[in-house]
Amino acid sequence: MATIPSVKQFSDRVGRIEVSATMAVVAEAAKLKAEGADMVEFGAGEPHFPTPQHIKDAAIEAIQKNFTKYTPVPGILELRSAIVKRHAADFGSDYKPEEAVASTGGKLALFNAIQVLVDHGDEVIMPVPYWVSFKDIVEYAGGKCVYVDTDEAAGFQLTAAMVERKLTARTRAIILNSPNNPSGAVIAPEDFTAILKLAHQRGIYVIADECYVYLNFTGHNFSAGSVAEAREHTVIIGSLSKTYSMTGWRLGYSLAPVAVASAIAKLQSQNTSSTAHMIQKAAVVALNGPQECIARMKAEYIQLRDQILGELAKIPKITCAKPEGAFYVYPNVSAYFGRQGVNSAAEISRRLLHEAHVVTVPGEAFGTREHIRLSYATSPGDIKRGLERMRDWFAKLA
Ligand SMILES: Cc1ncc(COP(=O)(O)O)c(C=O)c1O
């Protein structure tokens, strides 16, 4: 009998990536919840606030007025103008509407930017810990991730010198995310500026993921877009998801020199086309309307951060750098390695999920082995309950 030649089922491309670890944890937790478990969830990176009412009203009105059709791929002019106006007002940038492309979430904006800029064999520098999707999106494009280790004792700070040491002739781009998911670290504006300049001088792109740019607790909001002399090689990734508590609306954007923005729009014309019309109309209202909601949410995040740091401090041997932004803590749990067969953050996270019904994300997803990530975008009551459960669980392990 003739043998059937083995046929490859999937592309090499898709074989290079994994399901987003955060999404996987959320799915596993949902399964336990459906079975009746009382979960405390620190897994998903999403604000616990409802979307502000005036934004919801704008979307409803847009549907009623039949803004329900295809739009130009990079978004309606009204939205592209609102994006650049908001950015200029808040960060002193000078982008033009044709340099803004609205996408179905910041994740797609990032995906498009990386596919447009990175070729096979290109090196892309990123600090560790990194947001889970940076690595997979770069590898999907055929790029090679070059990691810059940061020091936990120094609050996971990234300096220009640390980046400079990793530059080679193959460096194509540097991905920076400040405030950082998962560590909450904020890159000092002087270092950020120095990195932008050294990249620009060498023709290297900086992709600045600014999804948490408004959740900066240092008192000095900083955007890469404010460094005009490097703008030719700067791509900003923005999102309304965290800023206005609009994760499910899927509205993100890129800001980039017109040639890059046009290439992003070209790629987007072959994947999703535009983001939904009524969502674009609501986004215009979010960006042009009252901004007090951001300050209100930020003030609450700062309180929640302080609460969760206080609760973590009650668990012996766990250390945690103080986050300066976003809404995550990234405690080091490695002091418990070697106890009862536990040898990794992944194992701790898995056992916390199943034994304590507390949802966390293991540090392996972000490039470090010794940490777990907790999102504190939740209620003070859940922080108390969840951290009590963790304290009991770690006490049994000790
Ligand atoms: C660092 C970072 N970038 C981008 C995103 C994507 O956000 P969205 O696609 O909801 O705009 C997230 C979401 O968690 C994130 O944490």
PDBQT file of the ligand as one rigid body, heavy atoms in Angstrom, charges set to zero:
ROOT
HETATM    1  C1  LIG A 401       1.014  46.766  27.039  1.00  0.00    +0.000 C 
HETATM    2  C2  LIG A 401      -0.248  46.557  26.288  1.00  0.00    +0.000 A 
HETATM    3  N1  LIG A 401      -0.294  46.906  25.005  1.00  0.00    +0.000 NA
HETATM    4  C3  LIG A 401      -1.400  46.744  24.271  1.00  0.00    +0.000 A 
HETATM    5  C4  LIG A 401      -2.544  46.190  24.819  1.00  0.00    +0.000 A 
HETATM    6  C5  LIG A 401      -3.717  46.006  23.927  1.00  0.00    +0.000 C 
HETATM    7  O1  LIG A 401      -4.857  46.646  24.355  1.00  0.00    +0.000 OA
HETATM    8  P1  LIG A 401      -6.087  46.817  23.425  1.00  0.00    +0.000 P 
HETATM    9  O2  LIG A 401      -5.950  45.905  22.253  1.00  0.00    +0.000 OA
HETATM   10  O3  LIG A 401      -7.268  46.478  24.268  1.00  0.00    +0.000 OA
HETATM   11  O4  LIG A 401      -6.096  48.249  22.995  1.00  0.00    +0.000 OA
HETATM   12  C6  LIG A 401      -2.539  45.787  26.155  1.00  0.00    +0.000 A 
HETATM   13  C7  LIG A 401      -3.700  45.125  26.751  1.00  0.00    +0.000 C 
HETATM   14  O5  LIG A 401      -3.643  44.502  27.776  1.00  0.00    +0.000 OA
HETATM   15  C8  LIG A 401      -1.353  45.987  26.904  1.00  0.00    +0.000 A 
HETATM   16  O6  LIG A 401      -1.296  45.638  28.197  1.00  0.00    +0.000 OA
ENDROOT
TORSDOF 0
